[in-house]
Amino acid sequence: MINRLAASPVKHPSAALLCVQILGILLYPLMEDTSAERALFGVIGLLVLGAALYVVKRGPWLTGFGVVLALPVVVLSIWLAFDFDPRRMVLMAALEAVFYFYAAGSLIAYMFEDDVASVDELFAAGATFTLLAWAFAYAYVVCQTLLPGSFGALVAPGNPRTWMELLFLSFTTLSGVGLGDIVPLLPMARALVMIEEFTGVMYLALVVSRLVGLSVTTRTARGKQGTDREFPEGGPG
């Protein structure tokens, strides 16, 4: 049986996940250069992973699958904090991409389970967006590592793009903003960007629009119930 998040001791777990993701965005720019900063960077990543694991628990089998995906990432994050290696980095990025796609899919399934838009499901819409952005950013890391020169930029165009640059590219692509200062250059990089663009459009069209529609329907139904209670005979006269 699928466990509903509403039964959790935490009233809005999706809100907690969203806050952790936003905190990561604000702190990541401060943590990209030295080994100590990479260690802190890894800690933030672990917090995000822990929050995501908590939110997406949906039964013993799926929870176990999420743990299996996350444990190697935890080990590699700690290892890389003390002994950075590009090969382990690309492996960790690939695993994190898979995990974040899994987490995003689980939250989407959670939002589609019923015909009521709860407050936590509204937070889940934002959290899912950030999970998808993280997943594609890690996919870009893998692409750039395996295919050097995959992405260019207006500043230092010949250098590999940093994590924040790739995360920025992911957010602008997924949201449809497309600011254009970081661009895919190689065919595989462009393919990934096109898939993310398609994902962003479909997410807004199918998931967000559904939640908005359910919210309007719920408010309308509540208003009608209030009117019926006030005028039980069917009208004021």
C-alpha positions as CSV (number, residue, x, y, z in Angstrom):
1,M,0.0,0.0,0.0
2,I,1.2,3.5,-0.9
3,N,1.9,5.7,2.1
4,R,0.4,9.2,1.9
5,L,2.7,12.0,2.8
6,A,-0.1,13.6,4.7
7,A,0.2,10.9,7.3
8,S,3.8,12.0,8.1
9,P,4.6,13.6,11.4
10,V,5.9,16.6,9.4
11,K,2.9,18.6,8.1
12,H,4.4,19.7,4.8
13,P,7.5,17.6,4.0
14,S,7.6,19.0,0.4
15,A,8.0,22.5,1.8
16,A,11.1,21.3,3.8
17,L,12.6,19.8,0.6
18,L,11.9,23.0,-1.3
19,C,13.6,25.1,1.4
20,V,16.7,22.9,1.4
21,Q,16.9,23.1,-2.4
22,I,16.7,26.9,-2.3
23,L,19.2,27.1,0.5
24,G,21.6,25.0,-1.7
25,I,21.2,27.5,-4.5
26,L,22.2,30.4,-2.2
27,L,25.1,28.5,-0.7
28,Y,26.6,26.7,-3.7
29,P,28.4,29.8,-5.1
30,L,30.4,30.0,-1.9
31,M,31.6,26.4,-2.0
32,E,33.2,25.6,-5.3
33,D,37.0,26.3,-5.0
34,T,38.8,24.6,-2.1
35,S,38.7,21.1,-0.6
36,A,37.1,22.5,2.5
37,E,34.4,24.2,0.5
38,R,33.9,21.0,-1.5
39,A,33.4,19.2,1.8
40,L,30.7,21.7,2.8
41,F,29.3,21.4,-0.7
42,G,29.0,17.7,-0.2
43,V,27.2,18.2,3.2
44,I,24.6,20.4,1.5
45,G,24.1,17.8,-1.1
46,L,23.6,15.1,1.5
47,L,21.0,17.3,3.2
48,V,19.2,17.7,-0.1
49,L,19.4,13.9,-0.6
50,G,18.1,13.2,2.9
51,A,15.2,15.6,2.4
52,A,14.4,14.1,-1.0
53,L,14.5,10.5,0.4
54,Y,12.1,11.5,3.2
55,V,9.6,13.1,0.9
56,V,9.5,10.4,-1.7
57,K,9.0,7.4,0.6
58,R,6.1,5.7,-1.0
59,G,6.2,2.1,0.3
60,P,8.9,-0.4,1.3
61,W,10.0,-1.4,-2.2
62,L,10.3,2.2,-3.6
63,T,11.8,3.5,-0.4
64,G,14.5,0.8,-0.6
65,F,15.1,1.6,-4.2
66,G,15.7,5.2,-3.3
67,V,18.1,4.2,-0.5
68,V,20.0,2.0,-2.9
69,L,20.4,4.9,-5.3
70,A,21.4,7.4,-2.6
71,L,23.9,5.3,-0.6
72,P,26.6,5.3,-3.3
73,V,26.2,9.0,-3.7
74,V,26.7,9.6,0.1
75,V,29.9,7.5,0.0
76,L,31.2,9.2,-3.1
77,S,30.4,12.7,-1.7
78,I,32.4,12.0,1.4
79,W,35.3,10.4,-0.5
80,L,35.5,13.3,-3.0
81,A,35.5,15.8,-0.2
82,F,38.9,14.5,1.0
83,D,40.3,13.0,-2.3
84,F,38.9,14.6,-5.4
85,D,39.1,12.5,-8.6
86,P,37.4,13.4,-11.9
87,R,36.4,9.8,-12.6
88,R,34.6,9.4,-9.2
89,M,33.1,12.8,-9.8
90,V,31.4,11.7,-13.1
91,L,30.2,8.5,-11.5
92,M,28.7,10.4,-8.6
93,A,27.1,12.9,-11.0
94,A,25.5,10.1,-13.0
95,L,24.1,8.5,-9.9
96,E,22.8,11.8,-8.6
97,A,21.1,12.5,-11.9
98,V,19.3,9.1,-11.7
99,F,18.3,9.7,-8.1
100,Y,16.9,13.1,-8.7
101,F,14.9,11.9,-11.7
102,Y,13.6,9.1,-9.5
103,A,12.7,11.6,-6.7
104,A,11.0,14.0,-9.2
105,G,9.0,11.1,-10.7
106,S,7.9,10.0,-7.2
107,L,6.7,13.5,-6.3
108,I,4.8,13.8,-9.6
109,A,3.1,10.4,-8.9
110,Y,2.3,11.7,-5.4
111,M,0.6,14.8,-6.9
112,F,-1.5,12.7,-9.3
113,E,-2.7,10.3,-6.6
114,D,-6.0,12.1,-5.9
115,D,-8.2,14.9,-7.2
116,V,-7.5,17.3,-4.3
117,A,-4.7,19.9,-4.4
118,S,-3.4,19.9,-0.8
119,V,-1.0,22.6,0.5
120,D,1.8,20.0,0.5
121,E,1.1,19.1,-3.1
122,L,1.5,22.8,-4.0
123,F,4.9,22.8,-2.3
124,A,5.7,19.6,-4.1
125,A,5.2,21.3,-7.4
126,G,8.0,23.7,-6.6
127,A,10.2,21.0,-5.1
128,T,9.7,18.8,-8.2
129,F,10.8,21.7,-10.4
130,T,14.0,22.0,-8.5
131,L,14.6,18.3,-8.5
132,L,14.3,18.2,-12.2
133,A,16.7,21.1,-12.5
134,W,19.2,19.4,-10.3
135,A,18.8,16.1,-12.3
136,F,19.5,17.8,-15.6
137,A,22.4,19.8,-14.2
138,Y,24.1,16.5,-13.1
139,A,23.4,15.1,-16.5
140,Y,25.2,18.1,-18.0
141,V,28.2,17.4,-15.6
142,V,28.4,13.9,-17.0
143,C,28.1,15.1,-20.6
144,Q,30.8,17.8,-20.1
145,T,33.2,15.3,-18.4
146,L,32.8,12.6,-21.1
147,L,32.7,15.1,-24.0
148,P,34.9,18.1,-23.2
149,G,33.8,21.3,-24.9
150,S,30.1,20.4,-24.6
151,F,29.1,23.8,-23.3
152,G,30.4,27.3,-24.0
153,A,29.9,30.7,-22.4
154,L,30.4,34.4,-23.0
155,V,33.0,34.5,-20.2
156,A,36.0,32.2,-20.5
157,P,34.5,30.2,-23.4
158,G,37.2,27.6,-23.6
159,N,37.0,26.6,-19.9
160,P,34.8,23.8,-18.5
161,R,31.6,25.2,-17.0
162,T,31.3,25.2,-13.2
163,W,28.6,23.4,-11.3
164,M,26.8,26.7,-10.7
165,E,26.9,27.6,-14.4
166,L,25.4,24.2,-15.4
167,L,22.8,24.5,-12.7
168,F,22.0,28.0,-13.9
169,L,21.7,26.6,-17.5
170,S,19.4,23.9,-16.2
171,F,17.0,26.3,-14.4
172,T,16.9,28.7,-17.4
173,T,16.2,25.9,-19.8
174,L,13.6,24.1,-17.7
175,S,11.7,27.4,-17.0
176,G,11.9,28.4,-20.6
177,V,13.7,31.7,-19.9
178,G,16.8,30.7,-21.9
179,L,19.1,33.6,-21.1
180,G,21.7,32.3,-23.6
181,D,25.0,33.3,-21.9
182,I,25.8,29.5,-21.5
183,V,25.0,27.4,-24.5
184,P,25.3,23.8,-25.6
185,L,27.9,23.3,-28.4
186,L,28.2,19.6,-29.1
187,P,25.3,17.5,-30.4
188,M,24.8,15.4,-27.2
189,A,24.7,18.6,-25.1
190,R,22.1,20.1,-27.4
191,A,20.1,16.9,-27.2
192,L,20.0,17.0,-23.4
193,V,19.0,20.7,-23.5
194,M,16.2,19.9,-26.0
195,I,14.9,17.1,-23.7
196,E,15.0,19.5,-20.7
197,E,13.1,22.1,-22.7
198,F,10.4,19.5,-23.6
199,T,10.3,18.3,-20.0
200,G,9.7,21.9,-18.7
201,V,6.9,22.5,-21.2
202,M,5.2,19.3,-20.3
203,Y,5.6,19.8,-16.6
204,L,3.9,23.1,-16.8
205,A,1.2,21.8,-19.1
206,L,0.3,18.6,-17.3
207,V,1.3,19.0,-13.7
208,V,1.2,22.6,-12.7
209,S,-1.9,23.4,-14.7
210,R,-3.7,20.4,-13.1
211,L,-2.9,21.6,-9.6
212,V,-4.1,25.1,-10.5
213,G,-7.3,23.7,-11.9
214,L,-7.8,21.5,-8.8
215,S,-7.2,24.4,-6.5
216,V,-9.8,26.5,-8.3
217,T,-12.3,23.7,-8.2
218,T,-11.7,23.1,-4.5
219,R,-12.2,26.8,-3.6
220,T,-15.4,26.9,-5.7
221,A,-16.7,23.8,-4.0
222,R,-16.0,25.2,-0.6
223,G,-17.7,28.5,-1.5
224,K,-20.7,26.6,-2.7
225,Q,-20.9,24.5,0.5
226,G,-20.7,27.7,2.6
227,T,-23.5,29.3,0.6
228,D,-25.6,26.1,1.1
229,R,-25.1,26.2,4.8
230,E,-26.0,29.8,5.0
231,F,-29.1,29.4,2.9
232,P,-30.3,25.9,3.5
233,E,-33.6,26.4,1.8
234,G,-31.8,27.2,-1.5
235,G,-31.9,31.0,-1.2
236,P,-32.1,34.1,1.0
237,G,-35.7,34.7,0.3
